[in-house]
């Protein structure tokens, strides 16, 4: 099933009930949808970009507290709307406060969806400036079944773009990670 629409901001969205029903306790507190868990040496944060995200919001306060309580060598976060994208539909600046908190706490990787394409960004700060030392690498992966989107001119720091169906493989290692976008058989991208 295409779960992308569950948190879509289009008129009359179907709502998150199916998400909470399907994932149960693994989806965090009902009605919130932000939570965290650990995988080996990694801390993983899941955020809900359909709830308030501004400083002082419940989610923002929870995020700061969670990151301070779970200081690990490596942290990843995932949420629906990307801050950076070359998509024809553009970025979502409302997520910048989340990015700022994640950046301030040394998060290494952010994975987003929403845009039906694949894009990888070089490590950068919340203002889009390259930052090879403390920056966050962002991946946009929305390549799972709905109609694919086109791209505008490449956004700053965009390294790779593909309008192709496929899956994203992220391998978490004790002190790092590797990634691979695997297009469906018979297609390729550069």
PASEBA-1860 file (N, C-alpha, C; in nm, 3 decimals):
! residues 190
1> XXXXXXXX> 0.083/-0.118/0.000/0.000/0.000/0.000/0.087/0.124/0.000 ~ 0.037/0.230/-0.061/0.109/0.356/-0.065/0.079/0.434/0.062 ~ 0.171/0.432/0.159/0.150/0.501/0.285/0.184/0.649/0.274 ~ 0.236/0.692/0.159/0.274/0.831/0.141/0.155/0.922/0.169 ~ 0.037/0.887/0.122/-0.080/0.970/0.138/-0.130/0.982/0.280 ~ -0.083/0.898/0.369/-0.131/0.903/0.506/-0.099/1.034/0.575 ~ 0.011/1.097/0.538/0.049/1.223/0.598/0.059/1.334/0.495 ~ -0.011/1.320/0.386/-0.004/1.419/0.280/-0.086/1.541/0.321
9> XXXXXXXX> -0.040/1.661/0.284/-0.110/1.783/0.322/-0.211/1.826/0.216 ~ -0.246/1.741/0.122/-0.348/1.775/0.024/-0.484/1.784/0.095 ~ -0.583/1.849/0.030/-0.715/1.858/0.093/-0.771/1.720/0.123 ~ -0.842/1.711/0.235/-0.909/1.588/0.277/-0.818/1.466/0.279 ~ -0.703/1.473/0.346/-0.617/1.355/0.352/-0.685/1.245/0.432 ~ -0.649/1.119/0.408/-0.713/1.010/0.480/-0.676/1.005/0.628 ~ -0.574/1.077/0.670/-0.539/1.081/0.812/-0.446/0.968/0.851 ~ -0.393/0.978/0.972/-0.293/0.882/1.017/-0.348/0.755/1.081
17> XXXXXXXX> -0.477/0.739/1.089/-0.534/0.624/1.160/-0.481/0.492/1.105 ~ -0.472/0.478/0.973/-0.423/0.353/0.915/-0.278/0.327/0.954 ~ -0.197/0.431/0.962/-0.056/0.416/1.003/-0.049/0.360/1.145 ~ -0.121/0.421/1.238/-0.118/0.375/1.377/-0.180/0.236/1.390 ~ -0.281/0.208/1.313/-0.344/0.076/1.316/-0.247/-0.031/1.267 ~ -0.180/-0.003/1.157/-0.090/-0.101/1.096/0.034/-0.126/1.183 ~ 0.098/-0.019/1.231/0.224/-0.032/1.305/0.207/-0.047/1.456 ~ 0.089/-0.016/1.507/0.062/-0.035/1.650/0.158/0.041/1.739
25> XXXXXXXX> 0.205/-0.026/1.845/0.294/0.038/1.943/0.426/0.084/1.881 ~ 0.467/0.024/1.771/0.592/0.063/1.706/0.584/0.204/1.647 ~ 0.464/0.259/1.633/0.445/0.392/1.575/0.448/0.502/1.680 ~ 0.484/0.470/1.802/0.486/0.570/1.907/0.346/0.592/1.963 ~ 0.333/0.695/2.043/0.204/0.724/2.107/0.099/0.757/2.001 ~ -0.019/0.697/2.011/-0.125/0.726/1.913/-0.151/0.876/1.904 ~ -0.160/0.923/1.781/-0.185/1.065/1.757/-0.060/1.151/1.752 ~ 0.054/1.097/1.795/0.177/1.175/1.790/0.266/1.130/1.675
33> XXXXXXXX> 0.308/1.005/1.675/0.387/0.954/1.565/0.532/0.999/1.563 ~ 0.584/1.045/1.676/0.728/1.069/1.687/0.780/0.983/1.801 ~ 0.895/0.921/1.777/0.951/0.826/1.872/1.095/0.799/1.832 ~ 1.164/0.719/1.912/1.302/0.683/1.878/1.329/0.541/1.921 ~ 1.436/0.486/1.866/1.479/0.351/1.902/1.627/0.339/1.870 ~ 1.688/0.233/1.919/1.829/0.208/1.894/1.846/0.083/1.810 ~ 1.942/0.090/1.718/1.984/-0.026/1.639/2.135/-0.035/1.658 ~ 2.178/-0.134/1.732/2.319/-0.150/1.763/2.371/-0.019/1.822
41> XXXXXXXX> 2.474/0.040/1.764/2.533/0.162/1.819/2.465/0.289/1.767 ~ 2.363/0.276/1.686/2.293/0.391/1.629/2.166/0.424/1.707 ~ 2.139/0.553/1.719/2.011/0.601/1.772/1.931/0.652/1.651 ~ 1.806/0.613/1.642/1.721/0.650/1.528/1.600/0.727/1.580 ~ 1.576/0.841/1.520/1.466/0.929/1.559/1.365/0.935/1.444 ~ 1.238/0.918/1.477/1.130/0.927/1.380/1.045/1.048/1.417 ~ 1.022/1.137/1.319/0.948/1.260/1.345/0.822/1.267/1.260 ~ 0.725/1.344/1.305/0.597/1.358/1.236/0.586/1.500/1.183
49> XXXXXXXX> 0.607/1.517/1.054/0.607/1.651/0.995/0.466/1.704/0.968 ~ 0.365/1.638/1.019/0.229/1.692/1.011/0.184/1.748/1.146 ~ 0.272/1.747/1.244/0.245/1.809/1.372/0.328/1.937/1.381 ~ 0.297/2.027/1.474/0.380/2.146/1.490/0.527/2.109/1.512 ~ 0.614/2.185/1.448/0.758/2.157/1.452/0.839/2.276/1.502 ~ 0.773/2.388/1.527/0.845/2.509/1.562/0.904/2.498/1.702 ~ 1.005/2.581/1.731/1.061/2.583/1.866/0.949/2.605/1.969 ~ 0.952/2.527/2.076/0.851/2.535/2.180/0.736/2.437/2.161
57> XXXXXXXX> 0.728/2.375/2.043/0.623/2.275/2.020/0.654/2.149/2.100 ~ 0.552/2.069/2.124/0.569/1.943/2.196/0.673/1.855/2.127 ~ 0.664/1.844/1.994/0.758/1.758/1.920/0.901/1.811/1.929 ~ 0.918/1.940/1.914/1.052/2.000/1.919/1.114/1.980/2.058 ~ 1.035/1.999/2.164/1.085/1.979/2.300/1.121/1.832/2.322 ~ 1.036/1.742/2.274/1.065/1.599/2.286/1.194/1.564/2.212 ~ 1.211/1.618/2.091/1.330/1.587/2.011/1.456/1.630/2.084 ~ 1.458/1.750/2.134/1.576/1.799/2.205/1.607/1.710/2.326
65> XXXXXXXX> 1.504/1.679/2.402/1.522/1.594/2.521/1.571/1.454/2.482 ~ 1.512/1.398/2.378/1.551/1.264/2.334/1.697/1.261/2.288 ~ 1.739/1.360/2.210/1.876/1.362/2.161/1.977/1.383/2.274 ~ 1.941/1.464/2.371/2.030/1.486/2.485/2.040/1.360/2.572 ~ 1.932/1.284/2.582/1.931/1.163/2.664/1.993/1.043/2.592 ~ 2.009/1.053/2.463/2.058/0.939/2.384/2.178/0.980/2.299 ~ 2.275/1.041/2.361/2.396/1.083/2.289/2.475/0.958/2.250 ~ 2.476/0.929/2.120/2.550/0.814/2.068/2.648/0.863/1.963
73> XXXXXXXX> 2.737/0.775/1.923/2.834/0.812/1.820/2.766/0.842/1.688 ~ 2.654/0.775/1.661/2.586/0.792/1.532/2.435/0.800/1.553 ~ 2.373/0.895/1.484/2.229/0.913/1.492/2.174/0.940/1.353 ~ 2.058/0.881/1.326/1.985/0.904/1.202/1.844/0.948/1.237 ~ 1.782/1.023/1.147/1.644/1.065/1.165/1.570/1.044/1.034 ~ 1.441/1.013/1.045/1.359/1.011/0.925/1.223/1.072/0.951 ~ 1.175/1.141/0.848/1.046/1.208/0.851/1.004/1.235/0.707 ~ 0.880/1.273/0.688/0.822/1.276/0.554/0.873/1.389/0.465
81> XXXXXXXX> 0.862/1.513/0.506/0.890/1.627/0.418/1.037/1.668/0.422 ~ 1.101/1.683/0.305/1.242/1.724/0.302/1.260/1.876/0.308 ~ 1.367/1.918/0.374/1.405/2.059/0.373/1.474/2.093/0.242 ~ 1.555/2.002/0.192/1.631/2.027/0.069/1.582/1.932/-0.040 ~ 1.562/1.985/-0.160/1.520/1.903/-0.274/1.537/1.983/-0.403 ~ 1.559/1.912/-0.510/1.559/1.970/-0.644/1.429/1.939/-0.714 ~ 1.333/1.882/-0.644/1.205/1.843/-0.701/1.134/1.960/-0.765 ~ 1.055/1.929/-0.864/0.974/2.031/-0.929/0.874/2.093/-0.832
89> XXXXXXXX> 0.849/2.028/-0.718/0.754/2.080/-0.620/0.820/2.156/-0.506 ~ 0.950/2.159/-0.500/1.021/2.240/-0.404/1.029/2.185/-0.263 ~ 1.109/2.253/-0.178/1.134/2.209/-0.041/1.022/2.252/0.054 ~ 1.030/2.204/0.177/0.936/2.241/0.281/1.015/2.307/0.395 ~ 1.014/2.439/0.398/1.093/2.511/0.498/1.039/2.497/0.639 ~ 0.916/2.447/0.655/0.859/2.430/0.789/0.938/2.330/0.873 ~ 1.017/2.243/0.809/1.094/2.144/0.885/1.229/2.197/0.932 ~ 1.262/2.321/0.898/1.393/2.377/0.936/1.418/2.370/1.087
97> XXXXXXXX> 1.319/2.398/1.175/1.348/2.386/1.319/1.390/2.244/1.360 ~ 1.331/2.143/1.299/1.375/2.006/1.328/1.519/1.987/1.283 ~ 1.549/2.034/1.162/1.685/2.025/1.109/1.784/2.094/1.202 ~ 1.747/2.213/1.251/1.837/2.288/1.338/1.867/2.210/1.466 ~ 1.767/2.148/1.523/1.788/2.068/1.644/1.872/1.945/1.614 ~ 1.841/1.878/1.504/1.919/1.759/1.466/2.065/1.795/1.441 ~ 2.088/1.905/1.371/2.224/1.951/1.342/2.299/1.986/1.472 ~ 2.231/2.058/1.562/2.294/2.099/1.689/2.334/1.980/1.774
105> XXXXXXXX> 2.272/1.865/1.750/2.302/1.745/1.829/2.384/1.642/1.750 ~ 2.442/1.682/1.639/2.538/1.597/1.569/2.480/1.481/1.490 ~ 2.355/1.492/1.445/2.295/1.384/1.366/2.370/1.372/1.232 ~ 2.390/1.248/1.188/2.466/1.224/1.065/2.378/1.214/0.939 ~ 2.260/1.155/0.952/2.180/1.120/0.835/2.033/1.158/0.857 ~ 1.972/1.214/0.752/1.827/1.236/0.749/1.774/1.168/0.623 ~ 1.664/1.095/0.641/1.597/1.029/0.527/1.456/1.085/0.520 ~ 1.419/1.133/0.402/1.286/1.187/0.379/1.219/1.116/0.264
113> XXXXXXXX> 1.092/1.141/0.248/1.014/1.087/0.137/0.945/1.202/0.067 ~ 0.817/1.190/0.048/0.726/1.286/-0.011/0.747/1.308/-0.161 ~ 0.866/1.347/-0.203/0.891/1.369/-0.345/0.921/1.234/-0.411 ~ 0.853/1.204/-0.517/0.859/1.073/-0.582/0.980/1.065/-0.675 ~ 1.096/1.054/-0.613/1.224/1.048/-0.683/1.331/1.017/-0.580 ~ 1.455/1.003/-0.626/1.568/0.980/-0.535/1.664/1.097/-0.549 ~ 1.711/1.147/-0.435/1.812/1.252/-0.437/1.900/1.239/-0.314 ~ 2.029/1.263/-0.333/2.124/1.257/-0.223/2.198/1.390/-0.215
121> XXXXXXXX> 2.212/1.441/-0.093/2.280/1.567/-0.070/2.409/1.543/0.009 ~ 2.511/1.622/-0.023/2.636/1.621/0.053/2.607/1.676/0.192 ~ 2.689/1.643/0.291/2.669/1.696/0.426/2.660/1.849/0.425 ~ 2.559/1.900/0.494/2.534/2.044/0.496/2.469/2.085/0.628 ~ 2.466/2.216/0.650/2.401/2.268/0.770/2.255/2.302/0.738 ~ 2.175/2.344/0.837/2.033/2.371/0.813/2.007/2.487/0.717 ~ 2.109/2.566/0.688/2.093/2.676/0.593/2.142/2.639/0.453 ~ 2.178/2.512/0.435/2.221/2.465/0.303/2.366/2.494/0.270
129> XXXXXXXX> 2.446/2.528/0.368/2.588/2.551/0.345/2.663/2.419/0.360 ~ 2.757/2.392/0.270/2.835/2.268/0.282/2.906/2.263/0.419 ~ 2.905/2.145/0.478/2.970/2.127/0.608/3.020/1.983/0.615 ~ 3.142/1.961/0.566/3.198/1.827/0.562/3.236/1.770/0.697 ~ 3.239/1.853/0.800/3.279/1.805/0.932/3.159/1.770/1.019 ~ 3.061/1.859/1.029/2.946/1.839/1.118/2.813/1.832/1.044 ~ 2.816/1.843/0.912/2.693/1.849/0.834/2.616/1.718/0.832 ~ 2.489/1.730/0.795/2.400/1.615/0.783/2.385/1.580/0.635
137> XXXXXXXX> 2.397/1.451/0.605/2.370/1.403/0.469/2.221/1.370/0.462 ~ 2.152/1.430/0.366/2.008/1.406/0.350/1.982/1.324/0.225 ~ 1.894/1.226/0.240/1.845/1.145/0.128/1.695/1.169/0.114 ~ 1.649/1.187/-0.008/1.506/1.193/-0.037/1.475/1.068/-0.118 ~ 1.389/0.983/-0.064/1.358/0.856/-0.129/1.206/0.839/-0.133 ~ 1.150/0.865/-0.249/1.007/0.849/-0.269/0.983/0.769/-0.395 ~ 1.051/0.657/-0.406/1.059/0.582/-0.533/0.985/0.449/-0.528 ~ 0.880/0.442/-0.445/0.820/0.313/-0.421/0.691/0.280/-0.491
145> XXXXXXXX> 0.643/0.358/-0.587/0.525/0.311/-0.656/0.434/0.415/-0.716 ~ 0.428/0.535/-0.662/0.342/0.636/-0.720/0.414/0.697/-0.841 ~ 0.344/0.783/-0.915/0.405/0.846/-1.032/0.530/0.923/-0.991 ~ 0.635/0.911/-1.071/0.761/0.977/-1.042/0.753/1.126/-1.076 ~ 0.830/1.207/-1.004/0.836/1.351/-1.025/0.958/1.386/-1.108 ~ 0.954/1.503/-1.169/1.069/1.558/-1.238/1.150/1.646/-1.145 ~ 1.258/1.701/-1.198/1.347/1.786/-1.120/1.354/1.925/-1.182 ~ 1.376/2.024/-1.097/1.418/2.156/-1.140/1.570/2.152/-1.149
153> XXXXXXXX> 1.633/2.268/-1.162/1.779/2.274/-1.160/1.828/2.216/-1.028 ~ 1.945/2.152/-1.028/1.995/2.092/-0.904/2.009/2.194/-0.791 ~ 1.959/2.159/-0.676/1.974/2.243/-0.557/2.121/2.239/-0.513 ~ 2.168/2.343/-0.443/2.305/2.338/-0.392/2.328/2.211/-0.311 ~ 2.443/2.153/-0.326/2.489/2.034/-0.254/2.423/1.904/-0.300 ~ 2.335/1.910/-0.399/2.275/1.787/-0.451/2.382/1.710/-0.526 ~ 2.402/1.586/-0.488/2.507/1.504/-0.550/2.452/1.411/-0.659 ~ 2.336/1.353/-0.635/2.279/1.255/-0.728/2.128/1.272/-0.728
161> XXXXXXXX> 2.067/1.263/-0.849/1.923/1.270/-0.864/1.880/1.161/-0.959 ~ 1.768/1.097/-0.928/1.715/0.993/-1.017/1.564/0.993/-1.011 ~ 1.504/1.000/-1.128/1.360/0.982/-1.138/1.341/0.838/-1.184 ~ 1.351/0.746/-1.090/1.346/0.602/-1.121/1.287/0.529/-1.001 ~ 1.214/0.423/-1.028/1.164/0.340/-0.919/1.279/0.256/-0.863 ~ 1.275/0.233/-0.735/1.379/0.152/-0.672/1.370/0.156/-0.522 ~ 1.469/0.097/-0.457/1.476/0.095/-0.311/1.608/0.154/-0.265 ~ 1.607/0.200/-0.143/1.723/0.261/-0.080/1.776/0.166/0.025
169> XXXXXXXX> 1.903/0.133/0.016/1.966/0.044/0.114/2.066/0.126/0.194 ~ 2.039/0.137/0.324/2.127/0.208/0.416/2.182/0.106/0.513 ~ 2.313/0.092/0.516/2.378/-0.004/0.605/2.445/0.072/0.718 ~ 2.398/0.048/0.840/2.453/0.114/0.957/2.568/0.032/1.012 ~ 2.682/0.097/1.030/2.801/0.033/1.084/2.831/0.096/1.219 ~ 2.918/0.036/1.299/2.943/0.090/1.434/2.978/0.239/1.437 ~ 3.056/0.286/1.343/3.095/0.428/1.343/3.077/0.491/1.206 ~ 2.979/0.449/1.131/2.956/0.506/0.999/2.839/0.438/0.931
177> XXXXXXXX> 2.829/0.460/0.801/2.721/0.403/0.724/2.760/0.400/0.576 ~ 2.694/0.314/0.503/2.707/0.313/0.357/2.565/0.315/0.301 ~ 2.552/0.354/0.175/2.421/0.361/0.114/2.429/0.316/-0.031 ~ 2.312/0.279/-0.082/2.301/0.241/-0.222/2.156/0.259/-0.264 ~ 2.136/0.322/-0.380/2.004/0.326/-0.440/2.002/0.215/-0.545 ~ 1.906/0.126/-0.532/1.897/0.009/-0.622/1.774/0.028/-0.710 ~ 1.794/0.067/-0.836/1.679/0.087/-0.925/1.618/-0.049/-0.962 ~ 1.491/-0.047/-1.003/1.427/-0.171/-1.044/1.504/-0.227/-1.163
185> XXXXXX> 1.504/-0.362/-1.178/1.578/-0.424/-1.289/1.537/-0.365/-1.423 ~ 1.637/-0.341/-1.505/1.613/-0.288/-1.639/1.621/-0.136/-1.646 ~ 1.636/-0.069/-1.531/1.652/0.076/-1.533/1.786/0.112/-1.473 ~ 1.830/0.232/-1.500/1.956/0.276/-1.443/1.945/0.426/-1.416 ~ 2.042/0.477/-1.346/2.049/0.620/-1.322/2.195/0.656/-1.304 ~ 2.224/0.785/-1.312/2.361/0.833/-1.295/2.369/0.924/-1.177
END
